[in-house]
Amino acid sequence: MEFLQPWHIVIVVVLLLVLFGAKRLPEMGKGLGEGWKGFKEGLSGNAGSSDAAKTGETAHTVTPKAADELKPPPPAA
C-alpha cells in the first residue's frame, strides 16, 4: 500500500476547498510560493537578487524620530 494515492489528493483538495473557499486558495498558494522562494534564496545566499533589485527599486529606509517627537501629547483638559 502506497502512502499517497490519487484519491488521497482528491480528498485533501476537497477539504481545502470546503475550509478556505475557491477564492482564497490561489492567494494562499501565491503566498506559500513567495515564501518558499524567499526561503530558498536565503539558504543559497542570493538575497540581493530579489525582484526589487532586478527592477531597480530601492528598499524603504526608516529614519529615527527626534526625542521630542517621541513624547506623548499632553492630556486633553
VMD Tcl script that builds the backbone (N, CA, C; Angstrom):
set m [mol new atoms 231]
animate dup $m
set s [atomselect $m all]
$s set {name element resname resid chain x y z} {
  {N N MET 1 A 0.846 -1.189 0.000}
  {CA C MET 1 A 0.000 0.000 0.000}
  {C C MET 1 A 0.886 1.244 0.000}
  {N N GLU 2 A 0.683 2.085 -0.982}
  {CA C GLU 2 A 1.449 3.316 -1.087}
  {C C GLU 2 A 0.882 4.370 -0.149}
  {N N PHE 3 A 1.742 5.284 0.232}
  {CA C PHE 3 A 1.342 6.325 1.181}
  {C C PHE 3 A 0.414 7.360 0.553}
  {N N LEU 4 A 0.724 7.796 -0.665}
  {CA C LEU 4 A -0.039 8.878 -1.285}
  {C C LEU 4 A -0.733 8.372 -2.544}
  {N N GLN 5 A -1.971 7.995 -2.394}
  {CA C GLN 5 A -2.785 7.526 -3.509}
  {C C GLN 5 A -3.481 8.731 -4.167}
  {N N PRO 6 A -3.890 8.608 -5.419}
  {CA C PRO 6 A -4.594 9.731 -6.066}
  {C C PRO 6 A -5.858 10.155 -5.315}
  {N N TRP 7 A -6.579 9.228 -4.729}
  {CA C TRP 7 A -7.802 9.617 -4.021}
  {C C TRP 7 A -7.485 10.360 -2.730}
  {N N HIS 8 A -6.283 10.168 -2.174}
  {CA C HIS 8 A -5.871 10.960 -1.010}
  {C C HIS 8 A -5.763 12.437 -1.405}
  {N N ILE 9 A -5.177 12.678 -2.558}
  {CA C ILE 9 A -5.018 14.054 -3.045}
  {C C ILE 9 A -6.381 14.685 -3.301}
  {N N VAL 10 A -7.306 13.932 -3.866}
  {CA C VAL 10 A -8.656 14.442 -4.127}
  {C C VAL 10 A -9.341 14.825 -2.819}
  {N N ILE 11 A -9.218 13.993 -1.804}
  {CA C ILE 11 A -9.846 14.283 -0.515}
  {C C ILE 11 A -9.239 15.547 0.099}
  {N N VAL 12 A -7.922 15.701 0.026}
  {CA C VAL 12 A -7.265 16.885 0.580}
  {C C VAL 12 A -7.714 18.138 -0.165}
  {N N VAL 13 A -7.806 18.093 -1.483}
  {CA C VAL 13 A -8.246 19.249 -2.268}
  {C C VAL 13 A -9.681 19.622 -1.924}
  {N N VAL 14 A -10.553 18.635 -1.783}
  {CA C VAL 14 A -11.949 18.913 -1.430}
  {C C VAL 14 A -12.029 19.546 -0.044}
  {N N LEU 15 A -11.272 19.024 0.907}
  {CA C LEU 15 A -11.263 19.605 2.249}
  {C C LEU 15 A -10.756 21.044 2.236}
  {N N LEU 16 A -9.713 21.315 1.459}
  {CA C LEU 16 A -9.193 22.673 1.362}
  {C C LEU 16 A -10.229 23.619 0.759}
  {N N LEU 17 A -10.944 23.155 -0.254}
  {CA C LEU 17 A -11.983 23.994 -0.866}
  {C C LEU 17 A -13.102 24.290 0.120}
  {N N VAL 18 A -13.473 23.295 0.913}
  {CA C VAL 18 A -14.542 23.489 1.887}
  {C C VAL 18 A -14.092 24.445 2.991}
  {N N LEU 19 A -12.865 24.270 3.482}
  {CA C LEU 19 A -12.388 25.079 4.593}
  {C C LEU 19 A -12.080 26.518 4.200}
  {N N PHE 20 A -11.432 26.720 3.058}
  {CA C PHE 20 A -10.936 28.044 2.708}
  {C C PHE 20 A -11.677 28.709 1.557}
  {N N GLY 21 A -12.359 27.972 0.738}
  {CA C GLY 21 A -13.080 28.547 -0.387}
  {C C GLY 21 A -12.203 28.677 -1.620}
  {N N ALA 22 A -12.844 28.733 -2.773}
  {CA C ALA 22 A -12.128 28.760 -4.047}
  {C C ALA 22 A -11.399 30.079 -4.271}
  {N N LYS 23 A -11.879 31.179 -3.712}
  {CA C LYS 23 A -11.236 32.473 -3.925}
  {C C LYS 23 A -9.966 32.621 -3.091}
  {N N ARG 24 A -9.933 32.012 -1.933}
  {CA C ARG 24 A -8.808 32.188 -1.011}
  {C C ARG 24 A -7.635 31.264 -1.355}
  {N N LEU 25 A -7.882 30.123 -1.970}
  {CA C LEU 25 A -6.806 29.163 -2.241}
  {C C LEU 25 A -5.706 29.710 -3.158}
  {N N PRO 26 A -6.009 30.409 -4.257}
  {CA C PRO 26 A -4.918 30.953 -5.072}
  {C C PRO 26 A -4.053 31.965 -4.317}
  {N N GLU 27 A -4.680 32.776 -3.461}
  {CA C GLU 27 A -3.914 33.730 -2.652}
  {C C GLU 27 A -2.969 32.996 -1.708}
  {N N MET 28 A -3.458 31.939 -1.096}
  {CA C MET 28 A -2.627 31.159 -0.177}
  {C C MET 28 A -1.488 30.474 -0.932}
  {N N GLY 29 A -1.774 29.962 -2.120}
  {CA C GLY 29 A -0.736 29.323 -2.920}
  {C C GLY 29 A 0.336 30.305 -3.348}
  {N N LYS 30 A -0.077 31.511 -3.714}
  {CA C LYS 30 A 0.892 32.539 -4.106}
  {C C LYS 30 A 1.775 32.918 -2.928}
  {N N GLY 31 A 1.165 33.118 -1.776}
  {CA C GLY 31 A 1.937 33.455 -0.580}
  {C C GLY 31 A 2.895 32.341 -0.190}
  {N N LEU 32 A 2.451 31.109 -0.307}
  {CA C LEU 32 A 3.306 29.973 0.010}
  {C C LEU 32 A 4.467 29.884 -0.975}
  {N N GLY 33 A 4.201 30.118 -2.249}
  {CA C GLY 33 A 5.257 30.079 -3.258}
  {C C GLY 33 A 6.283 31.180 -3.057}
  {N N GLU 34 A 5.814 32.391 -2.737}
  {CA C GLU 34 A 6.742 33.501 -2.493}
  {C C GLU 34 A 7.582 33.246 -1.245}
  {N N GLY 35 A 6.945 32.678 -0.225}
  {CA C GLY 35 A 7.677 32.356 0.995}
  {C C GLY 35 A 8.731 31.289 0.754}
  {N N TRP 36 A 8.373 30.273 -0.025}
  {CA C TRP 36 A 9.317 29.202 -0.341}
  {C C TRP 36 A 10.483 29.745 -1.172}
  {N N LYS 37 A 10.182 30.629 -2.117}
  {CA C LYS 37 A 11.229 31.230 -2.946}
  {C C LYS 37 A 12.187 32.049 -2.083}
  {N N GLY 38 A 11.642 32.842 -1.164}
  {CA C GLY 38 A 12.477 33.631 -0.262}
  {C C GLY 38 A 13.322 32.744 0.642}
  {N N PHE 39 A 12.745 31.638 1.087}
  {CA C PHE 39 A 13.475 30.697 1.927}
  {C C PHE 39 A 14.649 30.094 1.162}
  {N N LYS 40 A 14.415 29.683 -0.073}
  {CA C LYS 40 A 15.486 29.104 -0.887}
  {C C LYS 40 A 16.570 30.132 -1.185}
  {N N GLU 41 A 16.178 31.384 -1.471}
  {CA C GLU 41 A 17.165 32.443 -1.712}
  {C C GLU 41 A 17.996 32.711 -0.463}
  {N N GLY 42 A 17.340 32.671 0.687}
  {CA C GLY 42 A 18.053 32.884 1.932}
  {C C GLY 42 A 19.061 31.780 2.207}
  {N N LEU 43 A 18.699 30.546 1.880}
  {CA C LEU 43 A 19.618 29.429 2.083}
  {C C LEU 43 A 20.814 29.494 1.145}
  {N N SER 44 A 20.560 29.907 -0.091}
  {CA C SER 44 A 21.647 29.934 -1.069}
  {C C SER 44 A 22.475 31.221 -0.973}
  {N N GLY 45 A 21.999 32.202 -0.225}
  {CA C GLY 45 A 22.738 33.449 -0.066}
  {C C GLY 45 A 22.523 34.426 -1.193}
  {N N ASN 46 A 21.485 34.254 -1.987}
  {CA C ASN 46 A 21.187 35.156 -3.100}
  {C C ASN 46 A 20.142 36.181 -2.700}
  {N N ALA 47 A 20.227 36.690 -1.505}
  {CA C ALA 47 A 19.222 37.642 -1.032}
  {C C ALA 47 A 19.249 38.932 -1.836}
  {N N GLY 48 A 20.376 39.287 -2.444}
  {CA C GLY 48 A 20.478 40.517 -3.221}
  {C C GLY 48 A 19.866 40.419 -4.595}
  {N N SER 49 A 19.480 39.241 -5.027}
  {CA C SER 49 A 18.931 39.085 -6.374}
  {C C SER 49 A 17.418 38.991 -6.349}
  {N N SER 50 A 16.762 39.767 -5.496}
  {CA C SER 50 A 15.312 39.746 -5.428}
  {C C SER 50 A 14.723 40.526 -6.607}
  {N N ASP 51 A 13.403 40.469 -6.726}
  {CA C ASP 51 A 12.729 41.176 -7.814}
  {C C ASP 51 A 12.942 42.685 -7.715}
  {N N ALA 52 A 12.988 43.222 -6.515}
  {CA C ALA 52 A 13.174 44.659 -6.343}
  {C C ALA 52 A 14.544 45.085 -6.868}
  {N N ALA 53 A 15.550 44.279 -6.642}
  {CA C ALA 53 A 16.887 44.621 -7.117}
  {C C ALA 53 A 16.965 44.515 -8.639}
  {N N LYS 54 A 16.219 43.598 -9.213}
  {CA C LYS 54 A 16.237 43.426 -10.668}
  {C C LYS 54 A 15.578 44.609 -11.372}
  {N N THR 55 A 14.540 45.181 -10.761}
  {CA C THR 55 A 13.817 46.265 -11.413}
  {C C THR 55 A 14.371 47.630 -11.058}
  {N N GLY 56 A 15.367 47.694 -10.198}
  {CA C GLY 56 A 15.973 48.961 -9.846}
  {C C GLY 56 A 15.288 49.674 -8.696}
  {N N GLU 57 A 14.331 49.031 -8.047}
  {CA C GLU 57 A 13.655 49.650 -6.918}
  {C C GLU 57 A 14.577 49.610 -5.700}
  {N N THR 58 A 14.373 50.558 -4.818}
  {CA C THR 58 A 15.173 50.579 -3.597}
  {C C THR 58 A 14.298 50.241 -2.408}
  {N N ALA 59 A 14.919 49.774 -1.357}
  {CA C ALA 59 A 14.190 49.436 -0.145}
  {C C ALA 59 A 13.784 50.706 0.592}
  {N N HIS 60 A 12.729 50.616 1.359}
  {CA C HIS 60 A 12.258 51.748 2.156}
  {C C HIS 60 A 13.199 51.948 3.333}
  {N N THR 61 A 13.662 53.168 3.516}
  {CA C THR 61 A 14.574 53.479 4.605}
  {C C THR 61 A 13.801 54.134 5.735}
  {N N VAL 62 A 13.991 53.632 6.944}
  {CA C VAL 62 A 13.323 54.181 8.114}
  {C C VAL 62 A 14.305 55.060 8.858}
  {N N THR 63 A 13.910 56.316 9.103}
  {CA C THR 63 A 14.768 57.237 9.846}
  {C C THR 63 A 14.193 57.403 11.239}
  {N N PRO 64 A 15.039 57.390 12.266}
  {CA C PRO 64 A 14.532 57.530 13.634}
  {C C PRO 64 A 14.015 58.941 13.883}
  {N N LYS 65 A 13.012 59.037 14.739}
  {CA C LYS 65 A 12.441 60.338 15.072}
  {C C LYS 65 A 13.267 60.992 16.167}
  {N N ALA 66 A 13.198 62.302 16.225}
  {CA C ALA 66 A 13.888 63.052 17.277}
  {C C ALA 66 A 13.218 62.760 18.614}
  {N N ALA 67 A 13.949 62.980 19.696}
  {CA C ALA 67 A 13.446 62.659 21.033}
  {C C ALA 67 A 12.178 63.445 21.365}
  {N N ASP 68 A 12.066 64.706 20.916}
  {CA C ASP 68 A 10.878 65.498 21.241}
  {C C ASP 68 A 9.646 65.003 20.487}
  {N N GLU 69 A 9.818 64.326 19.372}
  {CA C GLU 69 A 8.683 63.782 18.636}
  {C C GLU 69 A 8.153 62.511 19.280}
  {N N LEU 70 A 8.941 61.851 20.113}
  {CA C LEU 70 A 8.537 60.608 20.746}
  {C C LEU 70 A 7.735 60.820 22.020}
  {N N LYS 71 A 7.690 62.054 22.541}
  {CA C LYS 71 A 6.957 62.332 23.764}
  {C C LYS 71 A 5.452 62.228 23.488}
  {N N PRO 72 A 4.695 61.690 24.453}
  {CA C PRO 72 A 3.243 61.610 24.242}
  {C C PRO 72 A 2.631 62.995 24.290}
  {N N PRO 73 A 1.532 63.211 23.608}
  {CA C PRO 73 A 0.885 64.534 23.619}
  {C C PRO 73 A 0.329 64.807 25.012}
  {N N PRO 74 A 0.186 66.099 25.379}
  {CA C PRO 74 A -0.358 66.433 26.703}
  {C C PRO 74 A -1.813 65.981 26.787}
  {N N PRO 75 A -2.266 65.624 27.986}
  {CA C PRO 75 A -3.658 65.184 28.143}
  {C C PRO 75 A -4.630 66.320 27.849}
  {N N ALA 76 A -5.741 65.973 27.272}
  {CA C ALA 76 A -6.757 66.972 26.939}
  {C C ALA 76 A -7.495 67.386 28.211}
  {N N ALA 77 A -7.801 68.658 28.335}
  {CA C ALA 77 A -8.456 69.169 29.543}
  {C C ALA 77 A -9.953 69.127 29.414}
}
mol reanalyze $m
mol bondsrecalc $m
mol representation Tube
mol addrep $m
